[in-house]
Amino acid sequence: MKRVTIHDVAEAAGVSLATVDRVLNGRPGVRKGTIEKVRQAVETLKYQPDSFAAGLAKKSRYRFQFLLPDGPNAFMEDLTREALAHAQTMSGDRLQVHVEPIDAFDGHRVAGTLAILDRTVCDGVAVVAPAFPEVRAAIDRLQARGVPVVTLVSDHPASTRQHFVGIDNYAAGCTAGRLLGRFLPEAPGKIGFIAGSLGLRDHADRYAGCQKVLAEGFPHLELLKVREGRDDNDRNEKLVATLIAEHPDLAGLYNIGAGNRGVAAALVNAPRAKQIVFVGHELTPYTHDALQSGIMDAVIAQDPGHEIRSAIRVLKALCDGRPIIDGQERIRIDVFLKDNLPRLDGS
């Protein structure tokens, strides 16, 4: 069978070879409609670039920057650990991964970090991107400088980023709402919400999904105003303690982001802790213990190792001009209860 070439892709898409090359290598200056035509031609023809030959020609060494939030966030610590571990195991593939700590709540600093990156520094960037205008502009400028950008965990779809690696956060929020509604009795009660910040797209999407399901399916429940704790354990503990004091009929609690240790600490000290249904995110040693003790009722999780591996694969594909395999890169939503907890050693 004749091997499909870049000339076949150009002919099928009705564009020039140069345009196909720009699309496959993620370079700027191509309209969205044209990009879609080229990608459709690639998919239809099942075009597979000779990445081995291309790598030899370019003497390729992949240099990827991962911009990950720092601070006492157990899930982000897991994400950072996975990134560093995979950088070591894949060093034989001439892959270099640098993890740059960022403050995801400070859009100006994230934008400033993105602003100093270019092709002399790295070949691709994965970033947990807060949904601020200055961050979108910084992503767009980095893309224009020829560096492919992938958003990780929290998306920025208004930007020109080339791919998002993470769960469907709206669906995760809907799942949280369904769990709260089904776990609670059919009686009036109040639901409290703690978020890191609704300025983070993943938190905003989760809240929107949860709010929709509860409002439509469980109208007997009153939804309280979201309180923001910046994913900080001490702040979350104080926020939850205040919630419990102000609302003796608090029936459910949804922690949209991190800081579950703080939420659990407040509930441990509350006389009604066992009567409050607590749903949160990410399976860490702390949420594992909270589920086992009965303080927490359900955890909605994503696999940090899968996300790091996916981000690396996607960035390599963008650098090599290869298509992204959507099925392989889909990050699933896991739900853990006390009854289906994995052992902490991963088995």
C-alpha positions as CSV (number, residue, x, y, z in Angstrom):
1,M,0.0,0.0,0.0
2,K,1.3,3.5,-0.9
3,R,2.4,5.5,2.0
4,V,0.4,8.7,2.6
5,T,2.6,11.8,2.3
6,I,2.4,15.4,3.3
7,H,1.6,16.1,-0.4
8,D,-1.5,14.0,-0.2
9,V,-2.6,15.9,2.9
10,A,-2.1,19.2,1.1
11,E,-4.0,18.1,-1.9
12,A,-6.9,16.7,0.1
13,A,-7.2,19.9,2.2
14,G,-6.8,22.2,-0.8
15,V,-3.9,24.1,0.7
16,S,-0.1,24.5,0.1
17,L,2.6,22.3,1.6
18,A,3.8,25.3,3.6
19,T,0.3,25.6,5.2
20,V,0.2,21.9,6.1
21,D,3.7,22.2,7.6
22,R,2.6,25.2,9.7
23,V,-0.5,23.4,11.0
24,L,1.4,20.1,11.8
25,N,4.1,22.0,13.6
26,G,1.7,24.3,15.5
27,R,3.1,27.5,13.9
28,P,0.9,30.7,13.9
29,G,-0.6,32.5,10.9
30,V,-3.2,29.9,9.8
31,R,-7.0,30.5,10.1
32,K,-9.0,28.2,12.3
33,G,-11.0,26.9,9.3
34,T,-7.9,26.0,7.4
35,I,-6.5,24.3,10.5
36,E,-9.6,22.2,10.7
37,K,-9.4,21.3,7.0
38,V,-5.8,20.1,7.4
39,R,-6.6,18.1,10.6
40,Q,-9.6,16.5,8.9
41,A,-7.4,15.5,5.9
42,V,-4.8,14.0,8.3
43,E,-7.5,12.0,10.0
44,T,-9.3,10.9,6.8
45,L,-6.0,9.8,5.1
46,K,-4.6,8.4,8.4
47,Y,-1.4,10.3,7.7
48,Q,1.5,9.4,10.0
49,P,4.6,11.6,9.8
50,D,7.9,9.8,10.0
51,S,8.7,11.2,13.4
52,F,11.9,9.0,13.6
53,A,13.3,10.5,10.5
54,A,12.2,13.9,11.4
55,G,13.8,13.5,14.8
56,L,17.1,12.5,13.3
57,A,16.9,15.4,10.9
58,K,16.3,17.9,13.7
59,K,18.4,16.1,16.2
60,S,15.4,16.6,18.4
61,R,15.6,17.1,22.1
62,Y,12.3,17.9,23.7
63,R,12.4,20.7,26.2
64,F,9.1,21.1,28.0
65,Q,8.2,23.6,30.7
66,F,5.5,22.6,33.2
67,L,4.1,25.5,35.1
68,L,2.5,24.0,38.2
69,P,1.0,25.6,41.3
70,D,3.1,25.5,44.4
71,G,1.9,25.7,48.0
72,P,0.3,23.1,50.3
73,N,-1.9,21.5,47.6
74,A,-1.6,17.7,47.9
75,F,-2.9,17.1,44.3
76,M,-0.5,19.6,42.8
77,E,2.3,18.1,44.8
78,D,1.4,14.7,43.2
79,L,1.3,16.3,39.8
80,T,4.8,17.8,40.3
81,R,6.1,14.5,41.6
82,E,4.8,12.7,38.5
83,A,6.3,15.3,36.2
84,L,9.7,15.0,37.8
85,A,9.5,11.2,37.8
86,H,8.6,10.9,34.2
87,A,11.3,13.4,33.2
88,Q,13.8,10.9,34.7
89,T,12.3,7.8,33.2
90,M,12.1,9.4,29.7
91,S,15.6,11.0,29.7
92,G,16.6,8.3,27.2
93,D,14.2,9.7,24.7
94,R,16.1,13.0,24.9
95,L,13.3,14.6,26.9
96,Q,13.9,17.4,29.4
97,V,11.1,18.5,31.7
98,H,11.5,21.6,33.9
99,V,8.8,22.3,36.5
100,E,8.4,25.9,37.3
101,P,6.3,26.7,40.4
102,I,3.6,29.3,40.0
103,D,0.9,31.0,42.1
104,A,-2.3,30.0,40.2
105,F,-4.3,32.7,42.0
106,D,-2.0,35.5,40.7
107,G,-2.7,36.0,37.0
108,H,-0.1,38.7,36.5
109,R,2.7,36.5,37.8
110,V,1.6,33.5,35.7
111,A,1.5,35.9,32.6
112,G,4.9,37.2,33.5
113,T,6.3,33.6,33.6
114,L,4.8,32.8,30.3
115,A,6.1,36.0,28.8
116,I,9.8,35.1,29.3
117,L,9.5,31.8,27.4
118,D,10.3,31.3,23.7
119,R,11.9,28.7,21.4
120,T,15.4,29.3,22.8
121,V,14.2,28.2,26.2
122,C,11.7,25.4,25.4
123,D,9.8,23.5,22.8
124,G,6.4,23.3,24.5
125,V,4.6,24.4,27.6
126,A,2.0,22.8,29.9
127,V,0.4,25.2,32.3
128,V,-2.3,25.2,35.0
129,A,-3.8,28.4,33.6
130,P,-6.0,30.7,35.7
131,A,-8.8,32.2,33.6
132,F,-7.6,35.8,33.7
133,P,-7.4,38.0,30.6
134,E,-3.7,38.6,31.1
135,V,-3.0,34.9,31.1
136,R,-5.0,34.4,27.9
137,A,-3.0,37.1,26.2
138,A,0.3,35.6,27.4
139,I,-0.7,32.2,26.1
140,D,-1.6,33.7,22.7
141,R,1.7,35.6,22.5
142,L,3.6,32.4,23.4
143,Q,1.8,30.5,20.7
144,A,2.6,33.3,18.2
145,R,6.3,32.9,19.1
146,G,6.0,29.3,17.9
147,V,5.8,27.5,21.2
148,P,2.8,25.1,21.5
149,V,0.9,25.5,24.7
150,V,-1.2,22.8,26.5
151,T,-3.4,23.7,29.4
152,L,-3.4,21.2,32.3
153,V,-6.1,20.5,34.9
154,S,-7.7,23.9,34.5
155,D,-8.5,25.0,30.9
156,H,-8.4,28.4,29.2
157,P,-10.5,27.8,26.1
158,A,-10.7,31.5,25.2
159,S,-6.9,31.3,24.4
160,T,-5.2,29.8,21.4
161,R,-3.9,26.9,23.5
162,Q,-3.7,23.8,21.3
163,H,-5.0,21.2,23.7
164,F,-6.5,20.7,27.2
165,V,-5.4,17.8,29.4
166,G,-7.7,17.2,32.3
167,I,-11.1,15.9,33.2
168,D,-14.4,17.5,32.1
169,N,-14.8,19.7,35.1
170,Y,-18.4,20.6,34.4
171,A,-19.3,16.9,34.4
172,A,-17.3,16.4,37.6
173,G,-19.4,19.2,39.2
174,C,-22.6,17.5,38.0
175,T,-21.3,14.3,39.6
176,A,-20.8,16.1,42.9
177,G,-24.3,17.5,42.7
178,R,-25.8,14.1,42.0
179,L,-23.9,12.5,44.9
180,L,-25.0,15.2,47.3
181,G,-28.6,15.0,46.2
182,R,-28.8,11.2,46.4
183,F,-27.0,10.9,49.7
184,L,-29.2,13.4,51.5
185,P,-32.8,12.6,52.6
186,E,-35.7,14.3,50.8
187,A,-36.0,17.0,53.4
188,P,-35.1,20.7,53.3
189,G,-31.5,21.5,54.0
190,K,-28.6,23.7,53.0
191,I,-25.6,23.0,50.8
192,G,-22.4,24.9,51.5
193,F,-19.7,25.5,48.8
194,I,-16.0,26.1,49.3
195,A,-13.8,27.0,46.3
196,G,-10.2,28.0,45.8
197,S,-11.4,30.7,43.5
198,L,-14.1,30.9,40.9
199,G,-11.4,32.7,38.8
200,L,-10.0,29.3,38.1
201,R,-11.8,27.7,35.2
202,D,-11.9,24.2,36.7
203,H,-13.5,25.6,39.9
204,A,-16.0,27.7,38.0
205,D,-17.0,24.8,35.8
206,R,-17.4,22.4,38.7
207,Y,-19.6,24.9,40.6
208,A,-21.8,25.5,37.6
209,G,-22.3,21.7,37.0
210,C,-23.1,21.1,40.7
211,Q,-25.4,24.0,40.9
212,K,-27.4,22.9,37.8
213,V,-27.9,19.4,39.0
214,L,-29.0,20.4,42.5
215,A,-31.3,23.2,41.3
216,E,-33.0,21.0,38.7
217,G,-33.1,17.6,40.5
218,F,-33.2,18.5,44.2
219,P,-35.1,21.8,44.5
220,H,-35.8,21.2,48.2
221,L,-32.1,21.9,48.9
222,E,-31.0,25.6,49.4
223,L,-27.7,26.5,47.8
224,L,-25.6,28.9,49.9
225,K,-23.2,31.4,48.4
226,V,-19.7,30.1,47.4
227,R,-16.9,31.0,49.9
228,E,-13.4,31.2,48.5
229,G,-10.4,29.9,50.5
230,R,-7.6,29.9,47.9
231,D,-7.1,26.2,48.5
232,D,-5.6,27.0,51.9
233,N,-6.2,24.6,54.7
234,D,-6.3,27.2,57.5
235,R,-8.7,29.4,55.6
236,N,-10.9,26.5,54.6
237,E,-11.1,25.4,58.3
238,K,-12.2,28.8,59.4
239,L,-14.7,29.1,56.5
240,V,-16.3,25.8,57.3
241,A,-16.5,26.5,61.0
242,T,-18.3,29.7,60.2
243,L,-20.7,28.0,57.8
244,I,-21.6,25.4,60.5
245,A,-22.1,28.1,63.1
246,E,-24.2,30.3,60.9
247,H,-26.3,27.5,59.4
248,P,-27.3,24.8,62.0
249,D,-29.3,23.1,59.3
250,L,-26.3,22.7,57.0
251,A,-26.9,19.3,55.3
252,G,-24.1,19.1,52.7
253,L,-20.8,20.5,51.8
254,Y,-18.9,20.5,48.5
255,N,-15.2,21.5,48.5
256,I,-14.7,22.4,44.8
257,G,-10.9,22.7,45.0
258,A,-8.1,21.7,47.4
259,G,-7.7,22.3,51.1
260,N,-9.6,19.2,52.2
261,R,-7.5,18.9,55.3
262,G,-8.9,22.2,56.6
263,V,-12.5,21.2,55.8
264,A,-12.1,17.9,57.5
265,A,-10.5,19.6,60.6
266,A,-13.5,21.8,60.9
267,L,-15.9,18.9,60.6
268,V,-14.1,16.8,63.2
269,N,-14.7,19.6,65.7
270,A,-18.4,20.0,64.8
271,P,-21.0,18.1,66.8
272,R,-23.0,17.4,63.7
273,A,-20.1,16.2,61.5
274,K,-21.6,12.8,60.8
275,Q,-24.9,14.4,59.6
276,I,-23.2,16.6,57.0
277,V,-22.5,15.0,53.6
278,F,-19.1,16.0,52.5
279,V,-18.0,15.6,48.9
280,G,-14.6,16.8,47.6
281,H,-11.9,16.3,45.0
282,E,-8.7,14.3,44.5
283,L,-7.6,11.1,46.2
284,T,-4.6,12.0,48.5
285,P,-3.5,10.5,51.8
286,Y,-5.7,13.1,53.5
287,T,-8.9,12.4,51.6
288,H,-8.2,8.7,51.9
289,D,-8.1,9.0,55.7
290,A,-11.2,11.3,55.7
291,L,-13.1,8.7,53.7
292,Q,-12.0,5.8,56.0
293,S,-13.0,7.8,59.1
294,G,-16.4,8.7,57.7
295,I,-15.8,12.5,57.8
296,M,-15.8,12.5,54.0
297,D,-18.5,10.7,51.9
298,A,-17.2,10.8,48.4
299,V,-14.1,11.9,46.4
300,I,-14.1,12.8,42.7
301,A,-10.6,12.2,41.4
302,Q,-8.4,12.4,38.4
303,D,-5.1,10.5,37.8
304,P,-2.1,12.9,38.0
305,G,0.2,10.3,36.4
306,H,-2.1,9.9,33.4
307,E,-2.3,13.7,33.1
308,I,1.4,14.2,33.0
309,R,2.0,11.3,30.6
310,S,-0.8,12.7,28.4
311,A,0.6,16.2,28.4
312,I,4.1,14.9,27.4
313,R,2.6,12.8,24.6
314,V,0.5,15.7,23.4
315,L,3.4,18.2,23.4
316,K,5.7,15.6,21.6
317,A,2.9,15.1,19.0
318,L,2.6,18.9,18.5
319,C,6.4,19.2,18.1
320,D,6.6,16.3,15.7
321,G,3.5,17.3,13.7
322,R,1.7,14.1,14.5
323,P,-2.1,13.9,15.2
324,I,-3.3,13.7,18.8
325,I,-5.2,10.4,19.6
326,D,-8.2,11.8,21.5
327,G,-9.2,8.4,23.0
328,Q,-5.8,7.9,24.5
329,E,-5.6,11.3,26.0
330,R,-9.1,11.4,27.5
331,I,-8.8,11.8,31.3
332,R,-11.5,9.9,33.1
333,I,-13.4,10.9,36.2
334,D,-13.1,8.5,39.1
335,V,-15.4,8.4,42.1
336,F,-14.2,6.9,45.4
337,L,-16.2,5.9,48.4
338,K,-15.1,4.3,51.6
339,D,-15.9,0.9,50.1
340,N,-13.7,1.1,46.9
341,L,-10.6,2.8,48.2
342,P,-7.3,1.6,46.7
343,R,-4.5,0.9,49.1
344,L,-2.1,3.8,49.6
345,D,0.8,1.9,48.0
346,G,-1.2,2.1,44.7
347,S,-2.4,-1.5,44.7
